[in-house]
Structures are given as structure tokens and as C-alpha cells.
């Protein structure tokens, strides 16, 4: 029984629980105020499972790590299930208020069509405008060398750091090449105006 008590009082246990609670609190579905509750729930789970510890099968640290990781996985799965349940209530845009232009308004009245398009990744351009945009992009892409096109695609899919590693150059050189290509797009009227 002394071994089981050592599980809870072990300094490694306190450190691991603190770290895991901090990690969870950094997620968007948790807040800082959940920190103490998370620590307490992990410790309670560890106390419930302490009878399963066998010193002949492994160290206290291994048991605690496995138990805490199991609790985190179960807790996240449980929270996701709660969100899918019928009892989960979404916050109404009319029920949430925001201070806007010096007065408090329902969030639904502040959000506009542009916010919806941005959120759903839809464009406000007409079909003809989209075709014209695609043609303009194709014209600029034809002026790029195959190496520049390859770089552009790599940066778009993997990022600047990955392109720099692949080409064995600095990120600064990649950014310089991107700036030169960007001016061609700007000259074709494809800028941020």
C-alpha cells in the first residue's frame, strides 16, 4: 500500500499533472479558470487507478504518465461527445452582446454578409469576375520561370521555412524571391487594393 500512496505524493506526479493542465488550458475549448479543476480531476483519476500499480511491472513515472495520458484522452473524448449531444446549446448571435461604436448591440446586428463570406471562404466576386481573375493569374504565372512556379507552389503548400530547407538557402532569400514575384502580380492589378 505504501507504493500506491507514493504515486500521488511523488514529485513527478505533481509536475506532470501541472504540465498537462497547462497544455489543456492552452486549447481553445478550455480556459485558464479550468486549470485547478483539471489538476484535481487528474489527481482523482490517479487515486482511483492507483490500485492497478504493480512495481514489478514498471516505474511509478511510467504508470503515472500512462494514467494521466489516458485521463486526458478520455476527458477530451467526453467533451467532444457532449458537444454533439442534443443538450448542447449553441450561443445565439442575438443573445451575445458586443460593444460597437460606443453602444452595446446584439452580435447578430454587427456581423454582416462580408463576415459570412470570410467565415465560409466564399468569394463575393461574380462568375465573370472570377474568370477574369483566373485569366489574370494565368497570365502572370506564364511569365514566371519553372523554378519560380515550383517555389511558389512549394511555399503555398509547405511554407517558407520548408522551401528554404529544400533549396538549401535562407528564408530571407526565399522571401526576396517571393517579393519579386509579388510585384509581377501587383503590376497585373492583382494586389491587395
N, C-alpha and C positions, 0 to 999 in steps of 0.2 A: 504493500500500500504506500510505502514511502516513495517509491518510484513514481506513482501516479500523482502524488502531491507535488513532486518535483517538476512535473510537466507544467503546471500552472505557475509555479514560482520561479521557473527558470528564466534568467535574463534574456535568453534568446527568444522565448515566447513573447515577452513584453515588447521586444524590439520588432519582431515580425508582425505582430498584431498592429502595432503603431504604424509600420510601413504600409501594410495592406489597407488600413483605414484611410491613410493619406492618399493612397492610389485611388481608392474608390471615390473619395471626396473630390478628386480632380475630374471625375466623369461628369458629363452634363446632366445625367439623371440623378445625381446626388448633390448635396450642398454641404458647406462646411459645418453646418449645425448637426449633420448626421454623424460626425466624427466619433463622439463619445458613445452613441448608440451602436455604431458598427463595432467599436472595440469591445463593448460589453457583450454583444451578440456572439462575436467570435470566441471570446473567453468562455461564455456559457456553453457553446457548442463543444469547445475543447474539454470542458469539465464533463459534459455528457459522454464524450467518447474516450475519456482518459482510461476507463476500464479495459479498453482494447489494446492499450500499450503493452508490449512484451519486450523487455530489454534484451532478450536473446535474439530477437529478430532485427533490431536496428537501434539507432541512437534516438535520443529524445528529440533532437533537432529535426531528424528525418520524419518522425511521427508528427511533430507539431506542424512542419511545413506541409505535409500531405493533408492533415486535418484542416488547416486554415485554408489551403487552396480549394479543398472540397467544399468548405462552407461558402467561400466566395462564389464558386461556380453555381452552387445550389441557390444562393441568395439572388444572383443575377438572373437565373432562370425563373425563379419565383416572381421577381419584379416584372420581367417581360411577360409572364403569363397573366399577371394582374392587369397589365395594360391592355391585353387583348380581351379581357373579360368584359361582359356586358355591363357590369357595375362600374367600370372605369368611366369617369366623367371628364370629358374634354372641357377646357375653359372656353367659354363663349367670347367672341370678339366684342359683343355688346356688353358683356359682364366685366370685361377687363377695361380699366381706365388708364389713360396716359395724359400727362401734362403736355399740351401742344399749343404753342402761340399764347402762352400765359393763362390758358384755361384748361380745365380737365374735361376731356372728351372720351367717349367710348372708343376703343381701339378700332372697331369696325368703321367708324366715320373718318378716321385718319388714313387708313390704308386705302390705296387706290388701285386702279387697273394695272398701272406700271409695276406695283409691288407684286401683284398676282403673276404677271408675266415673268418677272425676275425669279420668283419662287418656283414656278413651274418650268422655267427655262424655255419659255415660248418667246417668239420674236413678235414685235409689233409691225414688222415690215409686211407689205403686201406680197403676193406671189411674184409679181413683176419686179418689185424692188429686190426680192431675194435672188431672182435670176440675174438681174443686173449686178448685184453684189458678187455672186459666184463668178460671173464673167470677168469682173474686175480683178478678183483674186487670182483667177486662172491666168490672166494676162501678166500679172506681176510674177507669179510662180514661174512662168516661161522665161522670164529674164534672169532667174536665179540659176546658178550652176548646179549640176547634180550634187556636188558636195554641200552646197548651201541648202538645197532642198532636204538632203539627208539630215543635216544638222537641225533644221527647223522641225522636222518630224520627230527626231530623237528628243529634242528639248520639250516639244509639246507632250510627248508620251512619258518621258522619264525624268525630265528636269535638267537644269543647267549643270548641277554637280555630276550627274551621271554622264552627260555629254563630255564634260571636261575630263573625267576619268577615262572614258572610252578613247578619246583622241589624244590623251597624254599632254594636255595643255591646261593652263589655269582657267578658273571660272571667269576671270577678268577678260581673257581673250575670247571666250565664248560670248560674254555679254557685249563685247566690242563688235563681234561679227553680227550678233542679233540687232544691235543698234543700227549698223549699216543696212541690214535688210529691212528694218523697220522704216527707215527713211524712204525706201522704194515704195512701201505700202502707203506711207503718208503722202508721197508725191502723186500717187494714183487716186487720192481722195478717200483712202480707207483709214483715216485717222480717228481720233477719239472725239472729234467735234460733235 
